[in-house]
């Protein structure tokens, strides 16, 4: 008898394992785990679902059996009885045991998820409307990660790509096998950083820093999204994590530091207007088009048009100021911390010369640097 039950248990375990492996290939299941925490979450999910299935079968099985076998049409007489202490104890103790059986592994997984001690590296994650900022505190590297799906796909004029709305211009890059601690906050409204395959999910709250960790077990690209309703373009705020070898990570850090040197050189350069307009269009599409639209016409009642606006056709000093510092009480964010002097000069120049705004003037990086410092002549136009 014991041998029979043992064989049945082995068969049952094999069926369960096979079902988990098969289900992992379908989009209706959780993403395939790429970290120990994600694997624990996956197994906990399957375990709890099996417990719920067992409860469903027992409860509804007993109910339907009672309805069928004790119905009046087969001559069954209703029983007349009152409290039964034994029954009361049974249906109190059994659910308690079931709940404890679920609570223990769930608590163990949650405690492991929240243990951010002894990290190999720390990254500060900041949510913006609608992008992510990553500051690598150990390596002195900072990047901004913005949706890179072309506007043509979003507007429906082109076929959707393989990673539609789940692709970015600058992914988070981390080395495989390292314990990564994330310090998560927000610059404006509530956001939430979530990559299911890594088992990492945490709310980003303005004015607070919350932390979480993950350690990727394999090299690859893992995608997630902001899972807090953060505004109009909530669905356009993806997360991409590139897990690479330690050697490739070091090469990436060196490349980014080299790019920072080039960016610093750009901030001291004097550009031709045509160069600024070409560069500014790219900056605009990445940072402004979501609200103000690619054609500069905005969304009536929500986001003002730039084409023909008083800002883009008025004093360039006011234009620079609003791009640098934003506008209080509106959705216009401050881009001073997000964009370089050269990029701000480029996007201001582009806006003032695109569409119906044929102003013919230009801003230079030196002008933006002066504006940051509050110099009186911050916005003297550098007409070309």
DOVORO-320067 format. One record per residue (C-alpha): residue number from 0; residue in three letters; chain; x, y, z. Coordinates in steps of 0.25 Angstrom, whole numbers, plus 2048, in hexadecimal, padded with zeros to 3 digits. Example, Ala and Ser with C-alpha at 12.3 -4.5 7.8 and 13.67 -1.06 7.14 Angstrom:
residues 2
+------+------+-------+-----+-----+-----+
| milo | keke | pavex |   u |   v |   w |
+------+------+-------+-----+-----+-----+
|    0 |  ALA |     A | 831 | 7EE | 81F |
|    1 |  SER |     A | 837 | 7FC | 81D |
+------+------+-------+-----+-----+-----+
END
This chain:
residues 384
+------+------+-------+-----+-----+-----+
| milo | keke | pavex |   u |   v |   w |
+------+------+-------+-----+-----+-----+
|    0 |  UNK |     A | 800 | 800 | 800 |
|    1 |  UNK |     A | 80B | 80A | 804 |
|    2 |  UNK |     A | 812 | 806 | 7F7 |
|    3 |  UNK |     A | 806 | 809 | 7EF |
|    4 |  UNK |     A | 804 | 817 | 7F6 |
|    5 |  UNK |     A | 813 | 81A | 7F3 |
|    6 |  UNK |     A | 812 | 817 | 7E5 |
|    7 |  UNK |     A | 805 | 820 | 7E4 |
|    8 |  UNK |     A | 80D | 82B | 7EA |
|    9 |  UNK |     A | 818 | 82A | 7E0 |
|   10 |  UNK |     A | 80F | 82A | 7D5 |
|   11 |  UNK |     A | 807 | 836 | 7DA |
|   12 |  UNK |     A | 814 | 83E | 7DC |
|   13 |  UNK |     A | 819 | 83A | 7CE |
|   14 |  UNK |     A | 80B | 83F | 7C8 |
|   15 |  UNK |     A | 80C | 84C | 7D0 |
|   16 |  UNK |     A | 81A | 84E | 7CC |
|   17 |  UNK |     A | 817 | 84C | 7BD |
|   18 |  UNK |     A | 80B | 855 | 7BE |
|   19 |  UNK |     A | 813 | 860 | 7C4 |
|   20 |  UNK |     A | 81D | 85E | 7B9 |
|   21 |  UNK |     A | 813 | 85E | 7AE |
|   22 |  UNK |     A | 80B | 86A | 7B4 |
|   23 |  UNK |     A | 817 | 872 | 7B4 |
|   24 |  UNK |     A | 817 | 873 | 7A5 |
|   25 |  UNK |     A | 80A | 879 | 7A4 |
|   26 |  UNK |     A | 807 | 888 | 7A5 |
|   27 |  UNK |     A | 7FC | 885 | 7AF |
|   28 |  UNK |     A | 806 | 881 | 7BA |
|   29 |  UNK |     A | 810 | 889 | 7C2 |
|   30 |  UNK |     A | 81D | 88D | 7BA |
|   31 |  UNK |     A | 828 | 882 | 7BB |
|   32 |  UNK |     A | 830 | 885 | 7C7 |
|   33 |  UNK |     A | 83E | 88B | 7C6 |
|   34 |  UNK |     A | 842 | 88C | 7D4 |
|   35 |  UNK |     A | 840 | 884 | 7E1 |
|   36 |  UNK |     A | 835 | 88D | 7E7 |
|   37 |  UNK |     A | 82D | 88D | 7DA |
|   38 |  UNK |     A | 82E | 87E | 7DA |
|   39 |  UNK |     A | 829 | 87E | 7E8 |
|   40 |  UNK |     A | 81E | 887 | 7E5 |
|   41 |  UNK |     A | 81A | 87D | 7D9 |
|   42 |  UNK |     A | 81A | 871 | 7E2 |
|   43 |  UNK |     A | 813 | 878 | 7ED |
|   44 |  UNK |     A | 808 | 87C | 7E2 |
|   45 |  UNK |     A | 807 | 86E | 7DD |
|   46 |  UNK |     A | 806 | 869 | 7EB |
|   47 |  UNK |     A | 7FB | 873 | 7F0 |
|   48 |  UNK |     A | 7F3 | 870 | 7E3 |
|   49 |  UNK |     A | 7F3 | 861 | 7E6 |
|   50 |  UNK |     A | 7EF | 863 | 7F4 |
|   51 |  UNK |     A | 7E3 | 86C | 7EF |
|   52 |  UNK |     A | 7E0 | 861 | 7E5 |
|   53 |  UNK |     A | 7DF | 857 | 7F0 |
|   54 |  UNK |     A | 7D6 | 860 | 7F9 |
|   55 |  UNK |     A | 7CD | 862 | 7ED |
|   56 |  UNK |     A | 7CC | 853 | 7EA |
|   57 |  UNK |     A | 7C9 | 850 | 7F9 |
|   58 |  UNK |     A | 7BF | 85B | 7FB |
|   59 |  UNK |     A | 7B8 | 85A | 7EE |
|   60 |  UNK |     A | 7B9 | 84B | 7EE |
|   61 |  UNK |     A | 7B2 | 84A | 7FC |
|   62 |  UNK |     A | 7A8 | 854 | 7F8 |
|   63 |  UNK |     A | 7A4 | 84E | 7EA |
|   64 |  UNK |     A | 7A4 | 840 | 7F1 |
|   65 |  UNK |     A | 79B | 845 | 7FC |
|   66 |  UNK |     A | 791 | 84B | 7F2 |
|   67 |  UNK |     A | 791 | 83F | 7E9 |
|   68 |  UNK |     A | 790 | 834 | 7F4 |
|   69 |  UNK |     A | 787 | 83B | 7FE |
|   70 |  UNK |     A | 77D | 842 | 7F5 |
|   71 |  UNK |     A | 76E | 841 | 7F8 |
|   72 |  UNK |     A | 76B | 83A | 7EB |
|   73 |  UNK |     A | 772 | 82D | 7EF |
|   74 |  UNK |     A | 76A | 82D | 7FC |
|   75 |  UNK |     A | 775 | 833 | 805 |
|   76 |  UNK |     A | 770 | 838 | 812 |
|   77 |  UNK |     A | 776 | 845 | 818 |
|   78 |  UNK |     A | 77E | 843 | 824 |
|   79 |  UNK |     A | 77B | 84B | 831 |
|   80 |  UNK |     A | 787 | 84E | 839 |
|   81 |  UNK |     A | 78E | 859 | 840 |
|   82 |  UNK |     A | 79D | 85C | 844 |
|   83 |  UNK |     A | 7A7 | 851 | 843 |
|   84 |  UNK |     A | 7B4 | 855 | 84A |
|   85 |  UNK |     A | 7BC | 84B | 843 |
|   86 |  UNK |     A | 7B8 | 850 | 835 |
|   87 |  UNK |     A | 7BB | 85E | 83A |
|   88 |  UNK |     A | 7C9 | 85B | 83E |
|   89 |  UNK |     A | 7CC | 853 | 831 |
|   90 |  UNK |     A | 7C8 | 85E | 828 |
|   91 |  UNK |     A | 7CF | 868 | 830 |
|   92 |  UNK |     A | 7DC | 860 | 832 |
|   93 |  UNK |     A | 7DD | 85B | 824 |
|   94 |  UNK |     A | 7DD | 869 | 81D |
|   95 |  UNK |     A | 7E6 | 86E | 828 |
|   96 |  UNK |     A | 7F0 | 863 | 824 |
|   97 |  UNK |     A | 7EE | 866 | 815 |
|   98 |  UNK |     A | 7F1 | 875 | 817 |
|   99 |  UNK |     A | 7FD | 873 | 81F |
|  100 |  UNK |     A | 802 | 869 | 815 |
|  101 |  UNK |     A | 801 | 874 | 80A |
|  102 |  UNK |     A | 805 | 880 | 813 |
|  103 |  UNK |     A | 813 | 879 | 817 |
|  104 |  UNK |     A | 819 | 878 | 809 |
|  105 |  UNK |     A | 812 | 885 | 805 |
|  106 |  UNK |     A | 819 | 88D | 810 |
|  107 |  UNK |     A | 826 | 886 | 80E |
|  108 |  UNK |     A | 826 | 88B | 7FF |
|  109 |  UNK |     A | 821 | 899 | 803 |
|  110 |  UNK |     A | 82C | 89A | 80E |
|  111 |  UNK |     A | 837 | 896 | 804 |
|  112 |  UNK |     A | 832 | 8A0 | 7F9 |
|  113 |  UNK |     A | 833 | 8AB | 804 |
|  114 |  UNK |     A | 841 | 8A7 | 809 |
|  115 |  UNK |     A | 84A | 8B2 | 801 |
|  116 |  UNK |     A | 856 | 8AF | 80A |
|  117 |  UNK |     A | 864 | 8AD | 804 |
|  118 |  UNK |     A | 862 | 8B2 | 7F6 |
|  119 |  UNK |     A | 86D | 8B1 | 7EC |
|  120 |  UNK |     A | 869 | 8BE | 7E5 |
|  121 |  UNK |     A | 85E | 8C8 | 7E8 |
|  122 |  UNK |     A | 856 | 8D0 | 7DD |
|  123 |  UNK |     A | 84D | 8DB | 7E0 |
|  124 |  UNK |     A | 840 | 8DB | 7D8 |
|  125 |  UNK |     A | 838 | 8E7 | 7D6 |
|  126 |  UNK |     A | 82A | 8E7 | 7CF |
|  127 |  UNK |     A | 826 | 8F3 | 7C6 |
|  128 |  UNK |     A | 81A | 8F6 | 7BD |
|  129 |  UNK |     A | 81D | 8ED | 7B5 |
|  130 |  UNK |     A | 82B | 8E8 | 7B6 |
|  131 |  UNK |     A | 835 | 8E1 | 7C0 |
|  132 |  UNK |     A | 842 | 8E7 | 7C5 |
|  133 |  UNK |     A | 84D | 8DE | 7C9 |
|  134 |  UNK |     A | 859 | 8E3 | 7D2 |
|  135 |  UNK |     A | 864 | 8D8 | 7D4 |
|  136 |  UNK |     A | 869 | 8DC | 7E1 |
|  137 |  UNK |     A | 875 | 8D3 | 7E1 |
|  138 |  UNK |     A | 87A | 8D7 | 7D3 |
|  139 |  UNK |     A | 876 | 8E6 | 7D2 |
|  140 |  UNK |     A | 86D | 8E3 | 7C6 |
|  141 |  UNK |     A | 85F | 8E9 | 7C3 |
|  142 |  UNK |     A | 856 | 8E6 | 7B8 |
|  143 |  UNK |     A | 847 | 8E9 | 7B4 |
|  144 |  UNK |     A | 83F | 8DE | 7AE |
|  145 |  UNK |     A | 834 | 8E2 | 7A5 |
|  146 |  UNK |     A | 82A | 8DB | 79C |
|  147 |  UNK |     A | 830 | 8D9 | 78E |
|  148 |  UNK |     A | 824 | 8D3 | 787 |
|  149 |  UNK |     A | 822 | 8DC | 77A |
|  150 |  UNK |     A | 816 | 8E6 | 77B |
|  151 |  UNK |     A | 812 | 8E0 | 76D |
|  152 |  UNK |     A | 80F | 8D3 | 774 |
|  153 |  UNK |     A | 808 | 8D9 | 780 |
|  154 |  UNK |     A | 7FF | 8E1 | 776 |
|  155 |  UNK |     A | 7FC | 8D5 | 76E |
|  156 |  UNK |     A | 802 | 8DA | 761 |
|  157 |  UNK |     A | 80D | 8CE | 762 |
|  158 |  UNK |     A | 80C | 8C0 | 766 |
|  159 |  UNK |     A | 80F | 8BD | 774 |
|  160 |  UNK |     A | 81D | 8B8 | 777 |
|  161 |  UNK |     A | 821 | 8AB | 77F |
|  162 |  UNK |     A | 823 | 8B3 | 78C |
|  163 |  UNK |     A | 818 | 8BE | 78A |
|  164 |  UNK |     A | 818 | 8C7 | 796 |
|  165 |  UNK |     A | 822 | 8BE | 79D |
|  166 |  UNK |     A | 82F | 8C4 | 797 |
|  167 |  UNK |     A | 837 | 8D0 | 79C |
|  168 |  UNK |     A | 843 | 8D8 | 797 |
|  169 |  UNK |     A | 84C | 8D5 | 7A3 |
|  170 |  UNK |     A | 849 | 8C8 | 7AB |
|  171 |  UNK |     A | 84E | 8C6 | 7B9 |
|  172 |  UNK |     A | 85B | 8BE | 7B8 |
|  173 |  UNK |     A | 85F | 8B5 | 7C3 |
|  174 |  UNK |     A | 869 | 8A9 | 7C5 |
|  175 |  UNK |     A | 864 | 89B | 7C6 |
|  176 |  UNK |     A | 865 | 894 | 7D4 |
|  177 |  UNK |     A | 867 | 8A1 | 7DC |
|  178 |  UNK |     A | 85D | 8A6 | 7E7 |
|  179 |  UNK |     A | 857 | 8B3 | 7E2 |
|  180 |  UNK |     A | 851 | 8BC | 7EC |
|  181 |  UNK |     A | 847 | 8C6 | 7E6 |
|  182 |  UNK |     A | 844 | 8D3 | 7ED |
|  183 |  UNK |     A | 836 | 8D7 | 7E7 |
|  184 |  UNK |     A | 830 | 8E5 | 7E8 |
|  185 |  UNK |     A | 828 | 8EE | 7DF |
|  186 |  UNK |     A | 829 | 8FC | 7DA |
|  187 |  UNK |     A | 81B | 900 | 7D8 |
|  188 |  UNK |     A | 80F | 8F6 | 7DA |
|  189 |  UNK |     A | 80E | 8E8 | 7DE |
|  190 |  UNK |     A | 815 | 8DD | 7D6 |
|  191 |  UNK |     A | 819 | 8CF | 7D8 |
|  192 |  UNK |     A | 825 | 8C7 | 7D3 |
|  193 |  UNK |     A | 822 | 8B9 | 7CF |
|  194 |  UNK |     A | 82A | 8AE | 7C7 |
|  195 |  UNK |     A | 822 | 8A1 | 7C9 |
|  196 |  UNK |     A | 82D | 898 | 7C4 |
|  197 |  UNK |     A | 837 | 89D | 7CF |
|  198 |  UNK |     A | 82C | 89D | 7DA |
|  199 |  UNK |     A | 82E | 8AC | 7DD |
|  200 |  UNK |     A | 823 | 8B5 | 7DF |
|  201 |  UNK |     A | 822 | 8C2 | 7E8 |
|  202 |  UNK |     A | 81A | 8CF | 7E8 |
|  203 |  UNK |     A | 821 | 8DC | 7E5 |
|  204 |  UNK |     A | 81C | 8E7 | 7EE |
|  205 |  UNK |     A | 820 | 8F6 | 7ED |
|  206 |  UNK |     A | 828 | 8FA | 7F9 |
|  207 |  UNK |     A | 82A | 8EC | 7FE |
|  208 |  UNK |     A | 835 | 8E1 | 7FB |
|  209 |  UNK |     A | 831 | 8D3 | 7FB |
|  210 |  UNK |     A | 83A | 8C7 | 7F8 |
|  211 |  UNK |     A | 83A | 8B9 | 7F1 |
|  212 |  UNK |     A | 844 | 8B0 | 7EB |
|  213 |  UNK |     A | 846 | 8A5 | 7E1 |
|  214 |  UNK |     A | 851 | 89C | 7DC |
|  215 |  UNK |     A | 850 | 897 | 7CE |
|  216 |  UNK |     A | 854 | 889 | 7CC |
|  217 |  UNK |     A | 856 | 88A | 7BD |
|  218 |  UNK |     A | 85A | 893 | 7B2 |
|  219 |  UNK |     A | 84E | 899 | 7A9 |
|  220 |  UNK |     A | 844 | 8A4 | 7A7 |
|  221 |  UNK |     A | 839 | 8A6 | 7B1 |
|  222 |  UNK |     A | 82D | 8AF | 7AF |
|  223 |  UNK |     A | 823 | 8B5 | 7B9 |
|  224 |  UNK |     A | 81A | 8C2 | 7BA |
|  225 |  UNK |     A | 816 | 8CC | 7C4 |
|  226 |  UNK |     A | 80A | 8C6 | 7CB |
|  227 |  UNK |     A | 805 | 8D3 | 7D2 |
|  228 |  UNK |     A | 7FB | 8DB | 7CA |
|  229 |  UNK |     A | 804 | 8E7 | 7C9 |
|  230 |  UNK |     A | 7FD | 8F0 | 7BF |
|  231 |  UNK |     A | 7F9 | 8F0 | 7B0 |
|  232 |  UNK |     A | 805 | 8E9 | 7AB |
|  233 |  UNK |     A | 805 | 8DE | 7B6 |
|  234 |  UNK |     A | 806 | 8D3 | 7AB |
|  235 |  UNK |     A | 812 | 8DA | 7A5 |
|  236 |  UNK |     A | 81C | 8D8 | 7B0 |
|  237 |  UNK |     A | 823 | 8CB | 7AE |
|  238 |  UNK |     A | 82E | 8C5 | 7B6 |
|  239 |  UNK |     A | 839 | 8BD | 7AF |
|  240 |  UNK |     A | 845 | 8B6 | 7B7 |
|  241 |  UNK |     A | 851 | 8B1 | 7AF |
|  242 |  UNK |     A | 858 | 8A6 | 7B7 |
|  243 |  UNK |     A | 866 | 8A4 | 7B1 |
|  244 |  UNK |     A | 873 | 89E | 7B6 |
|  245 |  UNK |     A | 87C | 8A5 | 7BF |
|  246 |  UNK |     A | 886 | 8A8 | 7B4 |
|  247 |  UNK |     A | 87B | 8AE | 7AB |
|  248 |  UNK |     A | 876 | 8B6 | 7B7 |
|  249 |  UNK |     A | 884 | 8BD | 7B9 |
|  250 |  UNK |     A | 885 | 8C0 | 7AB |
|  251 |  UNK |     A | 877 | 8C6 | 7AB |
|  252 |  UNK |     A | 87B | 8CF | 7B7 |
|  253 |  UNK |     A | 887 | 8D3 | 7B0 |
|  254 |  UNK |     A | 87F | 8D7 | 7A3 |
|  255 |  UNK |     A | 875 | 8DF | 7AC |
|  256 |  UNK |     A | 880 | 8E7 | 7B3 |
|  257 |  UNK |     A | 886 | 8E9 | 7A5 |
|  258 |  UNK |     A | 879 | 8EE | 7A0 |
|  259 |  UNK |     A | 878 | 8F8 | 7AC |
|  260 |  UNK |     A | 885 | 8FE | 7A8 |
|  261 |  UNK |     A | 880 | 900 | 79A |
|  262 |  UNK |     A | 873 | 906 | 7A0 |
|  263 |  UNK |     A | 87B | 90F | 7A8 |
|  264 |  UNK |     A | 883 | 914 | 79C |
|  265 |  UNK |     A | 876 | 916 | 795 |
|  266 |  UNK |     A | 872 | 91F | 7A0 |
|  267 |  UNK |     A | 87D | 929 | 79D |
|  268 |  UNK |     A | 87B | 928 | 78E |
|  269 |  UNK |     A | 875 | 933 | 785 |
|  270 |  UNK |     A | 86B | 92C | 77B |
|  271 |  UNK |     A | 866 | 930 | 76D |
|  272 |  UNK |     A | 857 | 932 | 76E |
|  273 |  UNK |     A | 855 | 927 | 764 |
|  274 |  UNK |     A | 85C | 91D | 76D |
|  275 |  UNK |     A | 854 | 922 | 779 |
|  276 |  UNK |     A | 847 | 920 | 772 |
|  277 |  UNK |     A | 84B | 912 | 76D |
|  278 |  UNK |     A | 84F | 90E | 77B |
|  279 |  UNK |     A | 843 | 915 | 782 |
|  280 |  UNK |     A | 839 | 90D | 779 |
|  281 |  UNK |     A | 83F | 900 | 77F |
|  282 |  UNK |     A | 83E | 906 | 78D |
|  283 |  UNK |     A | 830 | 90B | 78B |
|  284 |  UNK |     A | 82B | 8FD | 786 |
|  285 |  UNK |     A | 831 | 8F6 | 792 |
|  286 |  UNK |     A | 82C | 900 | 79D |
|  287 |  UNK |     A | 821 | 909 | 798 |
|  288 |  UNK |     A | 819 | 903 | 78D |
|  289 |  UNK |     A | 811 | 8FA | 796 |
|  290 |  UNK |     A | 80A | 906 | 79C |
|  291 |  UNK |     A | 80C | 911 | 791 |
|  292 |  UNK |     A | 80B | 907 | 785 |
|  293 |  UNK |     A | 815 | 905 | 77A |
|  294 |  UNK |     A | 80E | 910 | 772 |
|  295 |  UNK |     A | 80F | 91A | 77E |
|  296 |  UNK |     A | 800 | 91C | 77F |
|  297 |  UNK |     A | 7FE | 916 | 78D |
|  298 |  UNK |     A | 7F1 | 910 | 792 |
|  299 |  UNK |     A | 7E6 | 91B | 794 |
|  300 |  UNK |     A | 7E2 | 91C | 7A2 |
|  301 |  UNK |     A | 7EE | 913 | 7A7 |
|  302 |  UNK |     A | 7FB | 918 | 7A1 |
|  303 |  UNK |     A | 7FD | 925 | 79A |
|  304 |  UNK |     A | 802 | 926 | 78C |
|  305 |  UNK |     A | 810 | 92B | 78A |
|  306 |  UNK |     A | 80E | 92E | 77B |
|  307 |  UNK |     A | 80A | 93D | 77C |
|  308 |  UNK |     A | 80B | 93E | 78B |
|  309 |  UNK |     A | 80E | 94A | 792 |
|  310 |  UNK |     A | 81A | 943 | 799 |
|  311 |  UNK |     A | 820 | 93E | 78C |
|  312 |  UNK |     A | 81E | 94B | 785 |
|  313 |  UNK |     A | 821 | 954 | 791 |
|  314 |  UNK |     A | 82E | 958 | 798 |
|  315 |  UNK |     A | 838 | 94D | 797 |
|  316 |  UNK |     A | 83C | 94F | 7A6 |
|  317 |  UNK |     A | 82E | 94B | 7AA |
|  318 |  UNK |     A | 82E | 93F | 7A1 |
|  319 |  UNK |     A | 83B | 93A | 7A7 |
|  320 |  UNK |     A | 836 | 93D | 7B5 |
|  321 |  UNK |     A | 82A | 934 | 7B3 |
|  322 |  UNK |     A | 831 | 928 | 7AD |
|  323 |  UNK |     A | 83C | 929 | 7B8 |
|  324 |  UNK |     A | 832 | 92B | 7C4 |
|  325 |  UNK |     A | 825 | 926 | 7BF |
|  326 |  UNK |     A | 818 | 92D | 7C3 |
|  327 |  UNK |     A | 812 | 92C | 7D1 |
|  328 |  UNK |     A | 804 | 926 | 7D1 |
|  329 |  UNK |     A | 804 | 920 | 7C4 |
|  330 |  UNK |     A | 80A | 913 | 7BE |
|  331 |  UNK |     A | 816 | 91B | 7B8 |
|  332 |  UNK |     A | 822 | 914 | 7BE |
|  333 |  UNK |     A | 82F | 91A | 7C1 |
|  334 |  UNK |     A | 839 | 915 | 7B7 |
|  335 |  UNK |     A | 845 | 91C | 7BD |
|  336 |  UNK |     A | 84A | 90F | 7C5 |
|  337 |  UNK |     A | 846 | 906 | 7BA |
|  338 |  UNK |     A | 84C | 90C | 7AD |
|  339 |  UNK |     A | 85A | 912 | 7AB |
|  340 |  UNK |     A | 85D | 921 | 7A7 |
|  341 |  UNK |     A | 85F | 91D | 799 |
|  342 |  UNK |     A | 852 | 915 | 798 |
|  343 |  UNK |     A | 84A | 920 | 79E |
|  344 |  UNK |     A | 850 | 92A | 795 |
|  345 |  UNK |     A | 84C | 921 | 789 |
|  346 |  UNK |     A | 83E | 91E | 78D |
|  347 |  UNK |     A | 83B | 92D | 790 |
|  348 |  UNK |     A | 841 | 930 | 782 |
|  349 |  UNK |     A | 839 | 925 | 77B |
|  350 |  UNK |     A | 82C | 92A | 782 |
|  351 |  UNK |     A | 82E | 938 | 77E |
|  352 |  UNK |     A | 831 | 935 | 76F |
|  353 |  UNK |     A | 828 | 929 | 76D |
|  354 |  UNK |     A | 819 | 929 | 768 |
|  355 |  UNK |     A | 814 | 937 | 767 |
|  356 |  UNK |     A | 81F | 93C | 771 |
|  357 |  UNK |     A | 828 | 943 | 767 |
|  358 |  UNK |     A | 830 | 94B | 771 |
|  359 |  UNK |     A | 83D | 949 | 76B |
|  360 |  UNK |     A | 845 | 94A | 778 |
|  361 |  UNK |     A | 84C | 940 | 780 |
|  362 |  UNK |     A | 851 | 93C | 78E |
|  363 |  UNK |     A | 85F | 938 | 791 |
|  364 |  UNK |     A | 864 | 92E | 79C |
|  365 |  UNK |     A | 86B | 93A | 7A2 |
|  366 |  UNK |     A | 85E | 942 | 7A3 |
|  367 |  UNK |     A | 858 | 936 | 7AA |
|  368 |  UNK |     A | 863 | 935 | 7B4 |
|  369 |  UNK |     A | 862 | 944 | 7B7 |
|  370 |  UNK |     A | 853 | 942 | 7B9 |
|  371 |  UNK |     A | 855 | 937 | 7C3 |
|  372 |  UNK |     A | 85E | 940 | 7CB |
|  373 |  UNK |     A | 853 | 94B | 7CA |
|  374 |  UNK |     A | 85C | 955 | 7C3 |
|  375 |  UNK |     A | 855 | 962 | 7BE |
|  376 |  UNK |     A | 859 | 960 | 7B0 |
|  377 |  UNK |     A | 855 | 951 | 7B0 |
|  378 |  UNK |     A | 84C | 951 | 7A4 |
|  379 |  UNK |     A | 853 | 95B | 79A |
|  380 |  UNK |     A | 84F | 955 | 78D |
|  381 |  UNK |     A | 85B | 94F | 785 |
|  382 |  UNK |     A | 855 | 952 | 777 |
|  383 |  UNK |     A | 85C | 94A | 76C |
+------+------+-------+-----+-----+-----+
END
